Amino acid sequence: MLTTLRRQTATGLRLLLVMTVLCGLVYPLAIWGVSRIPGLSGQAEGSIVAGGAGSSLIGVDPVPADPAADPYFHTRPSASSQGALGPGDTTTSGGSNKGGFDAELLQDVRERQALIAGREGVAPSAVPVDAVTASASGLDPDISPAYAALQEMRVARVTGLPVDRVRALVADATDGRMLGFLGEPTVNVTELNLAVRDARG
């Protein structure tokens, strides 16, 4: 009986040692090695944008010091925001879980539409859908090219940049469809606002 107990104890200790090496050293080093593969390292490090000014995967809606002279491109609204347009609470993530027939959601959409139309100086019917509807996460950094185009004139006017320059910055921040046919083109607002800031000098 003692022989069996010693044999089982030794087997258990050997298994513990092997699993400790595999799970505590080999596996983490293998995962770290995969994260160093070109094309994956950016995502593995959190997709930090140049200058360490945030992540390209998280949309933080900027708040202008003077709303009448707003120099920023804006993200989609967030369900976590206190007001109709934001800014959202970046410490939380999630949608509103309101359906298309929810009266409160329809009221929010109409309010956002009116506010954005007033900010951009256009008719409410010119405001794209993604400008007034929150994303599932509430932290989406991407907007449609149509929403970016709607904001170009205001950003150019407030920043003093030529409209053609602002349009070129929007084009540079635009990603096409995945594999050429999946999804829709998107504009990364985080990267775009940093590009506008750099262009202003």
DOGUBA-316603 format. One line per 4 residues: for each residue x, y, z of C-alpha. Coordinates in steps of 0.2 Angstrom, whole numbers. Each point is the difference from the previous one (the first is absolute). Last residue first. Example, Ala and Ser with C-alpha at 12.3 -4.5 7.8 and 13.67 -1.06 7.14 Angstrom:
// DOGUBA-316603
68,-5,36  -6,-17,3
This chain:
// DOGUBA-316603
2,361,-184  -18,1,-7  4,-16,-10  5,-9,16
-16,4,9  -10,-6,-16  10,-16,0  -4,-3,18
-18,3,-3  0,-13,-15  9,-13,11  -13,0,13
-14,2,-13  4,-15,-9  -10,1,-17  -9,-15,-6
-4,-9,-17  -14,-13,1  0,-18,4  8,-14,-10
4,3,-19  18,5,-2  7,-12,12  -6,11,14
-9,15,-8  10,16,0  9,9,14  -1,19,1
13,10,10  9,5,-16  -16,6,-8  -5,10,15
17,9,0  -2,3,-19  -17,8,3  8,11,14
13,6,-13  -13,3,-13  -10,11,12  16,10,4
4,0,18  -5,15,11  -5,-11,14  -17,6,3
-5,2,-19  8,-17,-5  -8,-9,15  -17,7,-5
2,-4,-18  6,-18,3  -14,-5,12  -13,-6,-13
15,-9,-9  4,-10,16  -18,-5,2  -1,-6,-18
17,-9,1  -9,-11,14  7,1,18  13,-10,9
6,1,17  -14,-10,8  0,2,19  -19,-2,3
2,-19,-2  -15,-3,-11  2,16,-9  -12,15,4
-11,7,-13  -1,18,-5  16,2,-11  -1,-17,-6
-17,4,-9  8,14,-10  -6,18,3  -6,8,-17
-18,-2,5  3,12,15  4,14,-12  18,6,1
10,13,10  12,-13,8  -4,4,18  -19,3,-3
-1,-16,-10  9,-9,14  -12,6,13  -16,-3,-10
6,-18,-4  5,-3,18  -17,5,6  -9,-10,-13
10,-16,4  -2,3,19  -19,1,-3  0,-16,-10
10,-8,14  -13,6,13  -15,-6,-10  8,-18,-2
-7,-7,-16  18,-3,-8  5,-9,16  10,6,15
15,-11,6  9,17,4  16,-7,-6  16,-5,10
16,6,7  5,8,16  15,10,6  -1,11,-16
-15,9,6  -7,8,-16  2,18,-5  -13,2,-4
-13,4,-14  -17,-1,9  7,3,17  6,-11,14
9,-12,-11  0,-19,3  -10,-4,-16  14,8,-10
-2,11,-15  11,-3,-16  16,8,0  4,19,-3
12,9,-11  8,14,10  3,19,-2  -16,6,9
-1,19,0  -18,3,7  3,-15,12  14,9,8
12,-11,10  -4,-14,-12  -4,-17,7  7,-15,-9
-10,-16,-3  12,-14,5  -1,-14,-12  11,-15,5
8,-12,-12  13,13,-6  6,1,18  5,15,9
12,15,-1  16,-10,1  9,11,-12  -5,-11,-15
-16,-10,3  0,-15,12  -7,-15,-8  -1,-9,17
17,-8,0  -6,-17,-8  -10,10,-13  16,8,-6
10,-15,1  -11,-10,-11  5,6,-17  18,-6,2
1,-15,12  4,6,17  -16,-5,8  4,-18,-6
15,0,11  -9,7,15  -12,-14,-2  14,-13,-1
8,8,15  -16,-1,10  -2,-18,-5  18,-6,4
2,9,17  -14,-2,12  -11,-13,-9  13,-11,-7
13,2,15  -14,-1,13  -8,-15,-9  17,-10,0
3,4,18  -17,-4,6  0,-16,-10  17,-5,8
-7,4,17  -16,-11,-4  11,-14,-6  11,1,16
-16,0,11  -7,-15,-10  16,-10,2  2,4,18
-18,-5,4  2,-16,-10  15,-4,10  -8,4,16
-14,-12,-4
